[in-house]
Amino acid sequence: MTLATLPTAAADAPPHHTSPWPVFWVASVAAFLVSLDSTMLYSAFGALRAGFPEATAADMSWVLNAYTVVYAAMLIPAGGLADAHGRKRVFLFGVTLFIAASAACGLAGSVGWLIAARVAQAVGAALLTPASLAIVLAAFPQNKRAVTVSLWGAVAGFAAAVGPSLGSFVVQSVGWPWAFFINLPIGALSLWRGASLLSESARATARRKVDVVGMALLIVAVGAIALAIVESESAAWTRAQLAAAAGTGVIAFVAFIAWAKGVRDPLVDLGLFSHRTYSAVNAATFTFGIAFAMMFFAFFFYMSNVWHYSQARAGLAIAPGPLMVIPVAIVTGRMAGRYGHRPFLVGGALLYAAAGLWFMLVPGGEPSYALHWLPGLFLSGASVGLVMPSLSGAAVSKLPAQHYAVGSAVNQATRQIGAVIGVAITVMLLGHGVVQRSDFNAVYGLHIGLALLTALLCTVVNTRPASRSA
């Protein structure tokens, strides 16, 4: 997938005779659904284990990680497929597959069936996500795209943040299958409106081959490393086997880079990373993705094991944080168009570190929600609203219009790979039988360190408009 073969910017010229906002909402509803699904299962993890009592915590982690690994690997070729075969066509096919796979997940009678259905769901999600952003960007004029990307990122960020809260309510009220069945009516609405409202983008004259080797290497690399982390405390795996798994992951990743440098149409065109800002944003997306997954996953371990909250009560307890995301992200998007994304990325990451420090030092073994947990939620919600949409916006802000889908797909894939590692680390640290308050210190220590590293990486990001640059 080389940059030279992507369609020209002219194909992305927005229509001026109609309002672009209906297009935005149709595309964003589908992206909302994918982000919602990616975090809703954090809260359903305990219910899934109860529904499949023969499975261990490490086994059940693959219900999350198999999805995320395949989603991350498929996002990148999906961006190229959308550019080459038509964004509307790929978007609608992705929504259809996602809905069908969601139904299969809810009907799963075994862990193997559930994991297989999650893989199919990941493919559908990967197809619709970059096509969604490309459709949105093509609908708006250039001078509105900074705000539009931030708002699109805010919708996805809000969905990811609200997923655990909504998941808790749904799972406790009607059972874990409805964490998947809830996708059906929302997806059907997006499919129905998209078929009639969206117009097809111009397609590239040459159709590119999908880099199957590169995709396989990326899946092996991420999956093997996640396996080594998840199973690190398991008696079923020896240290030699775990070292072999981790080594396989590292070798596969090195081979992935070597392959991308040598093949004509690689899964990831490494030329994208010649842009300093793009490289820094993706590195920051990876570190923040780890911390974000750890924070939400650890929350439900804390609520259920330390404070002994019910599933529904834990869902309500986390809600104030996600509710902060949308208003903060909207304001951030407007200001980023004037001042660039760096101050919001650095400031938001430092605020996220402060949230991790709060959770490490303040909450104890006895429940004290209003005094000991709520302030940390406000800190984390505001920081996610600052950082997550800004990462999405900064990733594509300096790319030519014809590279939006692929550039965005690489960035989204990077966040998903971070989420895999974050889930794996959390299961390793908290997935054992009895969880104590002291077990969370390591989780929050890593949270703080990753947030500070994110802030450091973002200091070199430069997306400030030229007229305002120093």
C-alpha positions in Angstrom: 0.0 0.0 0.0 2.1 2.9 -1.2 1.2 6.5 -0.9 1.7 7.1 -4.6 -1.1 4.9 -5.6 -3.8 6.5 -3.5 -6.5 8.8 -5.1 -5.9 12.5 -5.6 -7.1 15.2 -3.3 -9.6 16.3 -5.9 -11.6 13.2 -5.1 -12.0 14.5 -1.6 -13.5 17.8 -2.5 -16.6 18.3 -0.4 -20.0 19.0 -1.9 -21.1 22.6 -1.2 -24.7 22.5 -2.0 -25.9 20.4 1.0 -25.1 20.4 4.7 -22.4 17.9 5.6 -23.7 17.3 9.1 -26.2 14.5 8.2 -23.2 12.7 6.6 -21.2 13.3 9.7 -23.8 11.8 12.0 -24.4 8.7 9.8 -20.7 7.9 9.7 -20.1 8.8 13.3 -22.9 6.6 14.6 -21.1 3.6 13.1 -17.7 4.7 14.6 -19.5 5.2 17.9 -20.7 1.7 17.8 -17.2 0.2 17.2 -15.6 2.3 20.0 -18.5 1.4 22.4 -18.1 -2.3 21.7 -14.3 -2.1 22.2 -14.6 -1.1 25.9 -18.1 -2.4 26.9 -16.7 -5.8 27.5 -14.4 -4.4 30.2 -17.4 -4.3 32.5 -18.8 -7.6 31.2 -15.6 -9.5 31.9 -16.8 -10.9 35.2 -20.2 -11.9 33.7 -18.5 -13.6 30.8 -16.3 -15.6 33.2 -19.5 -16.6 35.1 -21.2 -17.6 31.9 -18.3 -19.8 30.9 -17.1 -21.2 34.2 -14.6 -23.6 32.6 -12.6 -20.7 31.2 -9.8 -19.0 33.1 -9.2 -15.2 33.2 -6.4 -15.6 30.7 -8.7 -17.6 28.4 -11.4 -14.9 28.6 -9.0 -12.1 28.0 -8.8 -13.4 24.4 -12.5 -12.5 23.9 -11.1 -8.9 24.2 -7.7 -9.4 22.7 -8.5 -11.6 19.7 -10.9 -8.8 18.6 -8.4 -6.1 19.2 -5.4 -7.8 17.6 -7.4 -8.6 14.4 -9.0 -5.1 14.4 -5.6 -3.4 14.7 -4.1 -5.5 11.9 -7.1 -5.2 9.6 -7.5 -1.4 10.1 -4.5 -0.6 7.9 -5.5 -2.6 4.7 -9.1 -1.5 5.3 -8.0 2.1 4.9 -6.5 1.3 1.5 -9.5 -0.8 0.5 -11.8 2.2 1.2 -9.7 4.5 -0.9 -9.5 1.9 -3.7 -12.9 0.4 -3.8 -15.1 3.2 -2.7 -15.6 4.5 0.8 -19.4 4.1 0.9 -19.2 0.5 -0.4 -16.6 -0.5 2.1 -18.4 1.4 4.9 -21.7 -0.3 4.3 -20.2 -3.8 4.0 -18.3 -3.2 7.2 -21.4 -2.2 9.1 -23.3 -5.2 7.7 -20.5 -7.7 8.8 -20.3 -6.0 12.2 -24.0 -6.4 12.8 -24.1 -10.1 11.7 -21.0 -10.9 13.9 -22.5 -9.1 16.9 -25.6 -11.4 16.6 -23.3 -14.4 16.5 -21.4 -13.2 19.6 -24.6 -13.0 21.6 -25.7 -16.5 20.5 -22.3 -18.1 21.3 -22.5 -21.3 23.3 -18.8 -21.7 23.9 -15.7 -19.6 24.4 -14.3 -20.8 21.0 -17.4 -19.8 19.2 -17.4 -16.4 21.0 -13.8 -15.7 20.1 -14.4 -16.7 16.4 -17.4 -14.4 16.2 -15.3 -11.6 17.8 -12.7 -12.0 15.1 -15.5 -11.6 12.4 -16.8 -8.6 14.3 -13.3 -7.1 14.3 -13.0 -7.4 10.5 -16.3 -5.5 10.1 -15.2 -2.9 12.6 -11.9 -2.5 10.8 -13.6 -2.0 7.4 -16.0 0.7 8.5 -13.7 2.8 10.8 -11.2 4.4 8.3 -14.0 4.7 5.7 -16.1 6.5 8.2 -13.4 9.2 8.9 -12.6 9.5 5.2 -16.3 10.0 4.4 -16.6 12.7 7.1 -13.4 14.5 5.9 -14.6 14.5 2.3 -17.9 16.1 3.3 -16.3 19.2 4.9 -14.3 22.1 3.4 -10.6 22.3 4.4 -11.0 25.1 6.9 -13.6 23.0 8.9 -11.6 19.8 9.0 -9.7 20.4 12.3 -12.9 20.9 14.2 -14.6 18.0 12.3 -11.8 15.5 13.0 -11.8 16.5 16.7 -15.5 16.1 16.9 -15.3 12.7 15.2 -12.6 11.7 17.6 -14.7 13.0 20.5 -17.6 10.8 19.5 -15.3 7.8 19.3 -13.6 8.8 22.6 -16.9 9.3 24.3 -18.2 5.9 23.2 -15.0 4.2 24.4 -15.3 6.0 27.7 -19.0 5.4 28.2 -18.8 1.7 27.1 -17.9 0.3 30.5 -20.7 2.2 32.2 -23.4 1.2 29.7 -22.0 -2.3 29.6 -22.5 -2.7 33.4 -26.1 -1.6 33.2 -26.9 -3.9 30.2 -25.1 -7.0 31.6 -26.7 -6.8 35.0 -30.2 -6.0 33.6 -30.5 -8.5 30.8 -27.3 -10.6 30.7 -24.0 -10.6 28.8 -25.4 -11.5 25.3 -27.1 -8.1 25.2 -23.6 -6.4 25.3 -23.6 -7.6 21.7 -27.3 -7.5 20.8 -27.4 -3.8 21.5 -25.3 -3.3 18.4 -28.0 -4.5 16.1 -30.6 -1.7 16.2 -28.0 1.0 16.2 -26.0 -0.6 13.4 -29.2 -1.1 11.3 -30.0 2.6 11.6 -26.6 3.6 10.4 -26.9 1.0 7.5 -30.3 2.3 6.5 -29.4 6.0 6.6 -26.0 5.4 5.0 -27.4 3.5 2.0 -29.7 6.4 1.1 -27.6 9.4 2.2 -24.0 8.7 1.5 -22.5 9.3 -2.0 -19.7 7.2 -3.4 -16.2 8.6 -3.5 -14.0 8.4 -6.6 -12.0 5.2 -6.8 -8.4 4.7 -7.6 -7.7 3.4 -11.1 -5.4 0.7 -9.9 -6.5 -1.8 -7.2 -3.8 -2.7 -4.8 -3.2 -6.2 -3.3 -3.7 -6.7 0.4 -0.4 -7.4 2.1 -1.3 -10.7 3.6 2.2 -11.5 4.8 2.5 -8.1 6.5 -0.9 -8.6 8.2 0.0 -12.1 9.4 3.3 -10.8 10.8 1.6 -8.0 12.7 -1.0 -10.4 14.1 1.7 -12.8 15.3 3.8 -10.0 16.8 1.0 -8.4 18.8 -0.7 -11.7 19.7 2.5 -13.5 20.8 3.6 -10.6 23.0 0.1 -10.3 24.5 0.1 -14.1 25.2 3.4 -13.9 27.0 2.1 -11.1 29.2 -1.3 -12.6 29.9 0.0 -16.1 30.8 3.0 -14.9 32.7 1.5 -16.0 36.1 -0.1 -19.2 34.7 1.1 -22.6 35.9 0.2 -24.1 32.5 3.1 -22.2 30.9 6.8 -22.7 31.7 9.2 -19.7 31.7 10.9 -21.2 28.6 7.6 -21.3 26.8 6.7 -17.7 27.8 10.1 -16.5 26.7 9.7 -18.3 23.4 6.3 -16.6 22.9 7.7 -13.2 23.7 10.7 -13.9 21.5 8.4 -14.9 18.6 6.5 -11.7 19.0 9.7 -9.6 18.8 11.1 -11.5 15.9 7.8 -11.2 14.0 7.7 -7.4 14.6 11.3 -7.0 13.3 10.3 -9.1 10.3 7.2 -7.0 9.8 9.4 -3.8 9.6 11.9 -5.5 7.3 9.1 -6.8 5.1 7.5 -3.3 4.9 10.8 -1.8 3.8 11.3 -4.4 1.0 7.9 -5.2 -0.5 6.3 -3.1 -3.2 2.8 -2.7 -1.5 3.4 -3.1 2.2 0.7 -3.2 4.8 2.2 0.0 6.3 4.0 2.4 4.1 6.9 3.5 6.4 7.1 6.7 4.4 4.2 8.0 6.5 6.6 8.1 9.5 9.0 10.4 7.8 6.7 13.2 9.2 8.0 14.0 12.7 4.6 14.9 14.0 3.0 11.8 12.6 5.7 9.6 14.2 5.4 11.3 17.6 1.6 11.2 17.5 1.5 7.5 16.8 4.1 6.8 19.6 2.0 8.8 22.0 -1.2 7.0 20.8 0.4 3.7 21.7 1.4 4.7 25.2 -1.9 6.5 25.9 -3.8 3.4 24.5 -2.1 1.2 27.0 -2.8 3.5 29.9 -6.5 4.1 28.8 -7.2 0.3 28.7 -5.5 -0.3 32.0 -7.5 2.5 33.7 -10.9 1.3 32.6 -10.2 -2.4 33.0 -8.7 -1.9 36.5 -11.7 0.2 37.6 -14.1 -2.8 37.5 -11.6 -5.0 39.3 -11.4 -2.4 42.0 -15.1 -1.8 42.3 -16.0 -5.5 42.5 -13.0 -6.9 44.5 -12.1 -4.0 46.9 -15.3 -2.0 47.3 -17.6 -5.0 46.5 -19.9 -2.9 44.2 -22.5 -4.6 42.1 -22.1 -4.5 38.3 -24.8 -1.9 37.9 -23.6 0.2 40.8 -20.0 0.1 39.3 -21.4 1.3 36.0 -23.1 4.2 37.5 -20.0 5.0 39.5 -17.9 5.4 36.4 -20.4 7.5 34.5 -19.3 11.0 35.5 -15.9 10.6 33.9 -17.2 9.8 30.4 -19.7 12.6 30.6 -16.8 15.0 30.8 -15.3 13.8 27.4 -17.7 15.4 24.9 -17.8 19.0 26.2 -14.1 19.1 26.7 -13.4 17.6 23.3 -15.6 20.0 21.5 -13.9 23.0 23.1 -10.5 21.4 22.4 -11.3 20.8 18.8 -12.3 24.4 18.2 -9.2 25.7 19.9 -6.8 23.2 18.3 -7.8 24.7 14.9 -6.3 28.0 16.1 -3.4 27.0 18.3 -2.6 23.4 17.2 -2.9 20.2 19.2 0.3 20.3 21.2 -0.8 22.3 24.3 -3.9 20.1 24.7 -2.0 16.9 24.2 0.8 17.7 26.7 -1.6 19.3 29.2 -4.1 16.5 28.9 -1.5 13.8 29.3 -0.1 15.5 32.5 -3.7 15.7 33.8 -4.0 12.0 33.1 -0.9 11.4 35.1 -2.4 13.4 38.0 -5.6 11.2 37.8 -3.4 8.1 38.1 -1.6 9.6 41.1 -5.0 10.4 42.7 -6.2 6.8 42.2 -2.9 5.4 43.6 -2.8 7.6 46.8 -6.4 8.5 47.8 -9.0 5.6 47.5 -8.6 2.9 50.1 -10.2 -0.3 51.1 -13.4 1.3 52.5 -15.9 2.8 49.9 -15.9 6.6 49.9 -17.1 7.5 46.4 -17.8 11.2 46.5 -14.6 12.2 48.4 -12.1 9.5 47.2 -13.1 8.5 43.7 -15.2 11.2 42.0 -12.4 13.8 41.8 -10.2 11.3 40.1 -13.0 10.6 37.6 -13.3 14.2 36.7 -9.5 14.4 36.2 -9.5 11.4 34.0 -12.6 12.4 32.0 -11.3 15.8 31.2 -7.9 14.4 30.3 -9.4 11.9 27.9 -11.4 14.7 26.3 -8.2 16.6 25.8 -6.0 13.8 24.5 -8.0 11.2 22.6 -9.6 13.4 19.9 -6.5 15.5 19.7 -4.4 12.4 18.9 -6.9 11.6 16.0 -6.8 15.1 14.7 -3.1 15.6 15.0 -2.4 12.3 13.2 -4.0 13.5 9.9 -3.6 17.2 10.2 -0.5 17.4 8.1 -1.2 14.6 5.7 -2.5 15.2 2.2 -6.2 14.6 1.7 -5.6 11.4 -0.3 -3.8 9.8 2.6 -6.5 10.4 5.2 -7.9 6.9 5.3 -4.5 5.1 5.5 -3.0 7.6 7.9 -6.0 7.5 10.2 -6.1 3.7 10.0 -2.5 3.4 11.1 -3.1 5.7 14.0 -6.3 3.9 15.1 -4.4 0.5 14.8 -1.7 1.8 17.0 -4.2 2.7 19.7 -5.8 -0.7 19.4 -2.4 -2.4 19.8 -1.8 -0.3 22.9 -5.2 -1.5 24.2 -4.1 -5.2 23.7 -1.0 -4.6 25.8 -3.0 -2.7 28.4 -5.5 -5.5 28.8 -2.8 -8.1 28.9 -0.9 -6.2 31.7 -4.0 -5.7 33.7 -5.0 -9.4 33.5 -1.4 -10.3 34.5 -1.5 -8.0 37.6 -5.1 -8.4 38.7 -6.5 -11.6 37.1 -5.5 -13.9 39.9 -8.0 -15.3 42.5 -7.9 -12.8 45.3 -7.3 -9.1 44.5 -6.1 -6.8 47.3 -5.9 -3.0 47.4 -2.1 -3.2 47.3 -2.3 -5.0 43.9 -3.5 -1.8 42.3 -0.4 0.2 43.1 1.6 -1.3 40.2 -1.3 -0.6 37.8 -1.5 3.0 38.8 2.2 3.4 38.8 2.3 2.2 35.2 -0.6 4.5 34.4 1.4 7.5 35.7 4.5 6.6 33.9 2.8 6.0 30.5 0.9 9.3 30.8 4.2 11.2 31.5 5.8 9.4 28.5 2.8 10.5 26.4 3.3 14.1 27.4 7.0 13.9 26.6 6.3 12.5 23.1 3.7 15.2 22.4 6.2 18.0 23.0 7.5 17.7 19.4 4.0 17.7 17.8 3.5 20.7 15.6 0.1 21.2 14.0 -0.2 24.9 14.6 -1.5 26.8 11.5 1.2 28.4 9.6 -0.2 31.9 10.1 0.1 31.4 13.9 3.4 29.5 14.0 6.4 31.2 15.6 
